[in-house]
Amino acid sequence: MHGYSRLAIEATLGVTDMVEAMHHNILKLPLPFGKSTPAPRTPTGVHGAVYKVLQKSSGVVYDAVRGVTQLVGKGLDATFGHMYPELSHTNSSDERAAFLSAVNGVLGDHMAASGNPLTIQMGFRRNGQVLPITPAALAKAIPDASGKILLMVHGHCMNELQWRRNGHDHGEVLGAANGYTPMYIRYNTGLHISQNGRAFAAQLEELVQAWPVPVEEICIVGYSMGGLVARSAFHYAAQAQCTWLGHAHKLIFMGTPHHGSMVEQAGNMIDLALEVSPYSVALSRLGHIRSAGTTDLRHGNLIDEDWAGRNRFAHPKDQRHLSQLPPDVQCYAIAAMIAKEHCEIRGKLFGDGLVPLRSALGHHKDEERALTFSEGHSKVFYGLSHLGLLDSQDVCAQLQQWIGNGARHD
């Protein structure tokens, strides 16, 4: 409740600012259509006099709304702060976890910066509960741990519990069939992909050092954004000379937007459209609440240099630093198309509904940016949606072929 109340207070203040900005822009431009400029000039003459009076009077109202809202927020902070000791033991349902994961996906960077108690902290989990990364805790929680670890990295606005869909969990099935111990990680998908990649590399190093038995092999399956986080983790692990790189033999991508997702690309175009007119420019603030992790999906940013020092809501071309697949690792890619045949127009336009086919396969018109998967290391499934990848038996069979028997030609 404390976390929700903070979001509500911040939303109220944000909407107040947006309405005030729109109000003032309309007052400055009384004509049906204003000039296409985000900052209309202050009017003069009779119009200017009227504008100044209305600006001051409305300013008193808006300031009053902000003042009352901030007082309410401080009162709620004080009230809920006393309740923490009573609520710290409360368990979370799968539904609540899914909702919080979605909220973190959209607002997670802001929540982390503002210290919101609903912010998800990265960590390995088992049955939805945080798993302490110590030798004793791991030995107790996983008494039958194998030397082979299967790491499952979820997608944007999701959590590790959502690997199970319609009673099926790829990690559980593949682990049992191949002698791997499946491990699941939960992370705040609203943070920059590079931030999660760096943290994932560090936590995986801790996991390997504390693992109950000697680690023989690591296989990573990244779904959607999870694949980008995994690629980023390899980059930062190489910089930090992590020992787990020597055990990581296979990296499998499922519906990963290597070169961006059309959903975020469309969102960026909406920002551009709203900024055309001074009457609608204030509404662009609504689009600017979306998280850093979300805007990273426009092109598939992987490292800090891809976004540092830039306005992430601007409209530049792809400026990513070149980044290929991790060396000395067998990499595989699974893509889906909602169309049942490759020649269908909707399949070419919409891919799996969220990720274009070319992006999921790593194809790019710039050869230096294109990702090269070995022959037989990629597969396209037709008549399947992005979420459908999670419980498809055909996808599971393909994963089994790659994980259990190595890559074969289709």
C-alpha positions as CSV (number, residue, x, y, z in Angstrom):
1,M,0.0,0.0,0.0
2,H,2.9,2.3,0.7
3,G,4.4,1.7,-2.7
4,Y,1.0,2.1,-4.4
5,S,0.3,5.4,-2.5
6,R,3.7,6.8,-3.6
7,L,2.9,6.0,-7.2
8,A,-0.5,7.6,-6.9
9,I,0.9,10.8,-5.3
10,E,3.6,11.0,-8.0
11,A,1.0,10.4,-10.7
12,T,-1.2,13.2,-9.3
13,L,1.7,15.7,-9.2
14,G,2.7,14.7,-12.7
15,V,-0.8,15.0,-14.1
16,T,-1.2,18.4,-12.4
17,D,2.0,19.6,-14.1
18,M,0.8,18.3,-17.5
19,V,-2.6,19.9,-17.2
20,E,-1.0,23.2,-16.2
21,A,1.4,23.2,-19.1
22,M,-1.4,22.4,-21.5
23,H,-3.6,25.1,-20.0
24,H,-0.9,27.8,-20.4
25,N,-0.1,26.7,-23.9
26,I,-3.8,27.0,-24.9
27,L,-3.9,30.5,-23.2
28,K,-0.9,31.6,-25.2
29,L,-2.5,30.4,-28.5
30,P,-6.2,31.3,-28.6
31,L,-6.5,30.6,-32.3
32,P,-7.8,27.3,-33.5
33,F,-4.4,26.3,-34.6
34,G,-1.1,27.3,-33.1
35,K,2.4,27.3,-34.7
36,S,4.3,24.0,-34.5
37,T,6.6,25.0,-31.7
38,P,7.0,23.4,-28.3
39,A,7.4,26.8,-26.6
40,P,4.9,29.5,-27.7
41,R,6.0,33.0,-27.0
42,T,4.3,35.0,-24.3
43,P,1.4,37.0,-25.9
44,T,1.3,40.8,-25.9
45,G,-1.3,43.5,-26.0
46,V,-4.8,42.8,-24.7
47,H,-4.3,39.0,-25.1
48,G,-1.1,39.3,-23.0
49,A,-2.8,41.2,-20.2
50,V,-5.6,38.6,-20.0
51,Y,-3.1,35.8,-20.2
52,K,-1.1,37.2,-17.2
53,V,-4.2,37.5,-15.1
54,L,-5.3,33.9,-15.9
55,Q,-1.8,32.6,-15.4
56,K,-1.5,34.0,-11.9
57,S,-5.0,32.9,-10.8
58,S,-4.7,29.4,-12.2
59,G,-1.2,29.2,-10.8
60,V,-2.6,29.6,-7.3
61,V,-5.0,26.7,-7.9
62,Y,-2.4,24.4,-9.3
63,D,0.0,25.2,-6.4
64,A,-2.8,24.4,-4.0
65,V,-3.4,21.0,-5.6
66,R,0.4,20.3,-5.4
67,G,0.6,21.4,-1.8
68,V,-2.3,19.3,-0.6
69,T,-1.1,16.3,-2.6
70,Q,2.4,16.5,-1.0
71,L,0.9,16.8,2.5
72,V,-1.2,13.7,1.9
73,G,1.9,11.9,0.6
74,K,4.0,12.7,3.7
75,G,1.1,11.6,5.9
76,L,0.9,8.2,4.1
77,D,4.7,7.8,4.2
78,A,4.6,8.2,8.0
79,T,1.6,5.9,8.5
80,F,2.8,3.1,6.4
81,G,6.4,3.4,7.7
82,H,5.1,2.2,11.1
83,M,3.5,-0.8,9.5
84,Y,6.6,-2.3,7.9
85,P,7.4,-4.6,10.9
86,E,3.9,-6.1,10.7
87,L,3.9,-6.7,7.0
88,S,7.5,-7.8,6.3
89,H,6.5,-11.5,6.6
90,T,3.5,-11.3,4.2
91,N,3.7,-13.7,1.2
92,S,3.0,-12.6,-2.3
93,S,0.6,-14.3,-4.7
94,D,1.5,-15.1,-8.3
95,E,-1.1,-12.6,-9.5
96,R,0.4,-9.8,-7.3
97,A,3.9,-10.7,-8.5
98,A,2.8,-10.5,-12.1
99,F,1.2,-7.1,-11.5
100,L,4.3,-5.7,-9.7
101,S,6.5,-7.0,-12.5
102,A,4.4,-5.1,-15.0
103,V,4.5,-1.9,-12.9
104,N,8.3,-2.3,-12.6
105,G,8.6,-2.8,-16.3
106,V,6.9,0.5,-17.0
107,L,8.2,2.6,-14.1
108,G,11.0,0.5,-12.6
109,D,13.8,3.1,-13.1
110,H,11.8,5.8,-11.5
111,M,10.8,3.5,-8.6
112,A,14.4,2.5,-8.0
113,A,15.5,6.2,-8.0
114,S,12.7,7.2,-5.6
115,G,13.2,4.3,-3.2
116,N,9.7,2.9,-3.8
117,P,9.2,-0.2,-1.6
118,L,7.6,-2.0,-4.6
119,T,10.9,-1.9,-6.6
120,I,12.0,-5.4,-7.6
121,Q,15.5,-6.3,-6.5
122,M,17.5,-8.7,-8.7
123,G,17.9,-12.1,-7.2
124,F,17.7,-15.9,-7.9
125,R,14.4,-17.3,-6.7
126,R,13.0,-20.8,-6.0
127,N,9.2,-21.3,-5.8
128,G,8.8,-17.5,-5.8
129,Q,11.0,-16.9,-2.8
130,V,14.4,-15.2,-2.7
131,L,17.3,-17.7,-2.6
132,P,20.2,-16.6,-0.5
133,I,23.5,-17.1,-2.4
134,T,25.5,-18.9,0.2
135,P,26.9,-22.5,0.2
136,A,24.8,-23.5,3.2
137,A,21.5,-21.9,1.8
138,L,22.0,-23.4,-1.6
139,A,22.8,-26.9,-0.2
140,K,19.7,-26.8,1.9
141,A,17.4,-25.4,-0.8
142,I,18.8,-27.6,-3.6
143,P,20.0,-30.9,-2.0
144,D,20.2,-32.7,-5.4
145,A,22.1,-29.9,-7.2
146,S,23.8,-30.9,-10.4
147,G,27.0,-29.7,-11.8
148,K,25.1,-28.5,-14.8
149,I,23.0,-25.3,-14.4
150,L,20.2,-24.2,-16.6
151,L,19.5,-20.4,-16.2
152,M,16.2,-19.1,-17.2
153,V,16.0,-15.3,-17.8
154,H,12.4,-13.9,-18.2
155,G,11.2,-11.0,-20.4
156,H,10.1,-7.5,-20.1
157,C,7.3,-6.7,-17.5
158,M,7.5,-10.3,-16.4
159,N,9.0,-12.5,-13.6
160,E,10.4,-16.0,-13.2
161,L,7.0,-17.5,-12.2
162,Q,5.7,-16.7,-15.6
163,W,8.0,-19.3,-17.3
164,R,5.1,-21.6,-16.3
165,R,2.3,-21.1,-18.7
166,N,-0.7,-23.4,-19.1
167,G,0.9,-25.8,-16.7
168,H,4.2,-26.0,-18.8
169,D,7.6,-24.8,-17.8
170,H,10.5,-25.2,-20.3
171,G,13.1,-25.0,-17.5
172,E,11.5,-27.7,-15.5
173,V,11.1,-30.1,-18.5
174,L,14.5,-29.5,-19.9
175,G,16.3,-29.7,-16.5
176,A,14.7,-33.1,-15.7
177,A,15.4,-34.5,-19.2
178,N,19.1,-33.5,-19.3
179,G,20.3,-33.6,-15.8
180,Y,20.4,-29.8,-15.4
181,T,19.4,-27.9,-12.3
182,P,17.1,-25.1,-13.4
183,M,17.7,-21.7,-11.8
184,Y,15.4,-18.7,-12.2
185,I,16.2,-15.0,-11.7
186,R,13.9,-12.1,-11.2
187,Y,14.9,-8.6,-12.1
188,N,13.5,-5.1,-12.5
189,T,12.9,-4.9,-16.2
190,G,12.4,-1.1,-16.0
191,L,16.1,-0.5,-15.5
192,H,18.5,-0.1,-18.4
193,I,19.4,-3.5,-20.0
194,S,23.1,-2.7,-19.3
195,Q,22.4,-2.2,-15.6
196,N,20.6,-5.5,-15.4
197,G,23.4,-7.2,-17.5
198,R,26.1,-6.0,-15.2
199,A,24.2,-7.1,-12.1
200,F,23.4,-10.4,-13.6
201,A,27.0,-11.1,-14.4
202,A,28.0,-10.3,-10.8
203,Q,25.3,-12.4,-9.3
204,L,26.0,-15.4,-11.5
205,E,29.6,-15.2,-10.4
206,E,28.4,-15.4,-6.8
207,L,26.1,-18.3,-7.6
208,V,29.0,-20.3,-9.2
209,Q,31.3,-19.6,-6.3
210,A,28.6,-20.8,-3.8
211,W,27.3,-23.7,-5.8
212,P,27.1,-26.9,-3.7
213,V,29.0,-29.0,-6.2
214,P,31.7,-28.1,-8.8
215,V,30.1,-26.4,-11.8
216,E,30.6,-28.3,-15.0
217,E,28.4,-26.4,-17.5
218,I,26.1,-23.4,-17.7
219,C,23.3,-23.1,-20.3
220,I,21.3,-19.8,-20.5
221,V,17.9,-19.5,-22.0
222,G,16.8,-15.8,-22.5
223,Y,13.2,-15.0,-23.4
224,S,12.5,-11.7,-25.1
225,M,14.3,-8.9,-23.2
226,G,16.0,-11.7,-21.1
227,G,18.1,-12.6,-24.2
228,L,19.4,-9.0,-24.3
229,V,20.2,-9.0,-20.6
230,A,22.1,-12.2,-21.1
231,R,24.1,-10.8,-24.0
232,S,24.9,-7.7,-21.9
233,A,26.0,-10.0,-19.0
234,F,28.5,-11.7,-21.2
235,H,30.0,-8.3,-22.1
236,Y,30.4,-7.2,-18.5
237,A,31.5,-10.6,-17.3
238,A,34.4,-10.4,-19.8
239,Q,35.4,-7.0,-18.5
240,A,35.3,-8.3,-14.9
241,Q,37.0,-11.6,-15.9
242,C,34.3,-13.6,-14.3
243,T,35.1,-17.3,-13.9
244,W,31.6,-18.4,-15.0
245,L,32.4,-17.6,-18.6
246,G,34.6,-20.7,-18.7
247,H,31.5,-22.8,-17.9
248,A,29.0,-21.1,-20.2
249,H,28.6,-23.4,-23.2
250,K,25.2,-22.5,-24.7
251,L,23.1,-19.4,-25.0
252,I,19.6,-19.7,-26.4
253,F,17.4,-16.8,-27.4
254,M,13.6,-17.1,-27.6
255,G,11.8,-14.2,-29.3
256,T,14.7,-11.8,-28.4
257,P,14.5,-8.3,-30.1
258,H,18.2,-8.2,-31.0
259,H,17.6,-5.1,-33.2
260,G,14.6,-3.7,-31.4
261,S,10.9,-4.2,-30.8
262,M,8.3,-2.5,-33.0
263,V,6.1,-1.7,-30.0
264,E,8.7,0.7,-28.5
265,Q,9.5,2.0,-32.0
266,A,5.8,2.8,-32.4
267,G,5.8,4.5,-29.0
268,N,8.7,6.7,-30.1
269,M,6.7,7.7,-33.2
270,I,3.7,8.7,-31.0
271,D,6.1,10.9,-29.0
272,L,7.1,12.6,-32.2
273,A,3.5,13.1,-33.3
274,L,2.5,14.7,-29.9
275,E,5.4,17.1,-30.0
276,V,4.3,18.6,-33.4
277,S,1.7,20.9,-31.9
278,P,2.0,23.1,-28.8
279,Y,-1.6,22.1,-27.9
280,S,-0.5,18.4,-27.6
281,V,3.1,18.7,-26.5
282,A,2.2,18.5,-22.8
283,L,0.6,15.1,-23.5
284,S,4.0,13.8,-24.6
285,R,4.9,13.7,-20.9
286,L,2.6,10.7,-20.6
287,G,4.9,8.8,-23.0
288,H,7.9,10.0,-21.1
289,I,7.0,8.0,-18.0
290,R,8.0,4.8,-19.7
291,S,11.1,3.2,-18.3
292,A,14.7,3.1,-19.4
293,G,14.4,-0.6,-20.0
294,T,11.4,0.0,-22.3
295,T,13.2,2.6,-24.4
296,D,16.3,0.4,-24.6
297,L,14.0,-2.0,-26.6
298,R,13.7,0.6,-29.5
299,H,17.0,-0.6,-31.0
300,G,18.2,-3.3,-28.6
301,N,20.7,-1.3,-26.4
302,L,23.1,-3.6,-24.5
303,I,25.8,-1.4,-22.9
304,D,26.0,1.9,-21.1
305,E,27.6,3.6,-24.1
306,D,24.4,2.9,-26.1
307,W,22.4,5.4,-24.0
308,A,24.7,7.4,-21.7
309,G,24.6,11.1,-22.3
310,R,21.7,10.9,-24.7
311,N,18.0,11.9,-24.5
312,R,16.4,8.5,-24.6
313,F,13.1,10.0,-25.8
314,A,14.7,11.8,-28.8
315,H,14.4,10.4,-32.3
316,P,17.9,9.6,-33.5
317,K,18.9,6.7,-35.7
318,D,20.3,3.6,-34.3
319,Q,23.5,4.6,-32.5
320,R,24.4,1.4,-30.8
321,H,28.0,0.4,-30.4
322,L,28.8,-2.7,-32.4
323,S,28.2,-5.8,-30.4
324,Q,28.3,-9.3,-31.7
325,L,27.3,-12.6,-30.1
326,P,29.5,-13.8,-27.2
327,P,32.7,-15.6,-28.5
328,D,33.3,-19.3,-27.7
329,V,29.6,-19.9,-26.9
330,Q,27.2,-21.9,-28.9
331,C,24.3,-19.5,-29.6
332,Y,20.9,-20.3,-30.9
333,A,17.8,-18.3,-31.9
334,I,14.1,-19.1,-31.9
335,A,11.7,-16.8,-33.6
336,A,7.9,-16.9,-34.1
337,M,5.4,-15.6,-36.6
338,I,1.7,-15.2,-36.0
339,A,1.2,-16.0,-39.7
340,K,1.0,-19.6,-40.6
341,E,3.1,-19.2,-43.7
342,H,6.2,-17.1,-44.4
343,C,4.7,-15.4,-47.4
344,E,1.8,-13.9,-45.5
345,I,2.1,-10.1,-45.3
346,R,1.0,-9.9,-41.7
347,G,3.8,-12.2,-40.7
348,K,6.4,-10.0,-42.4
349,L,4.9,-6.9,-40.8
350,F,4.2,-8.1,-37.3
351,G,6.4,-11.1,-36.6
352,D,5.2,-12.7,-33.4
353,G,3.1,-9.7,-32.5
354,L,5.8,-7.9,-30.5
355,V,9.2,-8.7,-32.2
356,P,9.8,-8.6,-36.0
357,L,11.2,-11.8,-37.5
358,R,14.4,-10.2,-38.7
359,S,15.1,-8.8,-35.2
360,A,14.5,-12.1,-33.5
361,L,16.9,-13.8,-36.0
362,G,19.5,-11.1,-35.7
363,H,19.3,-10.0,-39.3
364,H,20.2,-6.5,-40.1
365,K,20.7,-4.5,-43.4
366,D,24.1,-3.4,-42.0
367,E,26.3,-6.4,-42.2
368,E,28.4,-5.2,-39.3
369,R,25.4,-5.2,-37.0
370,A,23.9,-8.5,-38.2
371,L,24.3,-11.4,-35.8
372,T,25.5,-14.6,-37.4
373,F,24.1,-17.9,-36.1
374,S,25.7,-21.1,-37.3
375,E,23.7,-23.3,-39.7
376,G,21.0,-25.2,-37.8
377,H,21.2,-22.9,-34.9
378,S,18.1,-20.9,-35.7
379,K,14.4,-21.9,-36.0
380,V,11.2,-20.1,-37.0
381,F,7.8,-21.3,-35.7
382,Y,4.7,-20.3,-37.7
383,G,1.3,-19.7,-36.3
384,L,2.7,-18.8,-32.9
385,S,2.6,-15.6,-30.9
386,H,5.3,-14.1,-28.6
387,L,3.7,-15.5,-25.5
388,G,3.0,-18.7,-27.2
389,L,6.7,-19.4,-27.2
390,L,6.5,-20.1,-23.5
391,D,4.3,-23.2,-23.6
392,S,4.7,-24.5,-27.2
393,Q,5.6,-28.2,-27.2
394,D,7.3,-27.8,-30.6
395,V,9.5,-25.1,-29.1
396,C,10.3,-27.3,-26.1
397,A,11.3,-30.1,-28.5
398,Q,13.6,-27.8,-30.3
399,L,15.2,-26.6,-27.1
400,Q,15.6,-30.3,-26.1
401,Q,17.4,-31.0,-29.4
402,W,19.8,-28.2,-28.9
403,I,20.4,-28.7,-25.2
404,G,20.4,-32.4,-25.1
405,N,22.0,-33.5,-28.3
406,G,23.8,-30.4,-29.6
407,A,22.8,-28.6,-32.8
408,R,21.6,-30.5,-35.7
409,H,20.5,-29.5,-39.2
410,D,16.7,-29.1,-39.5
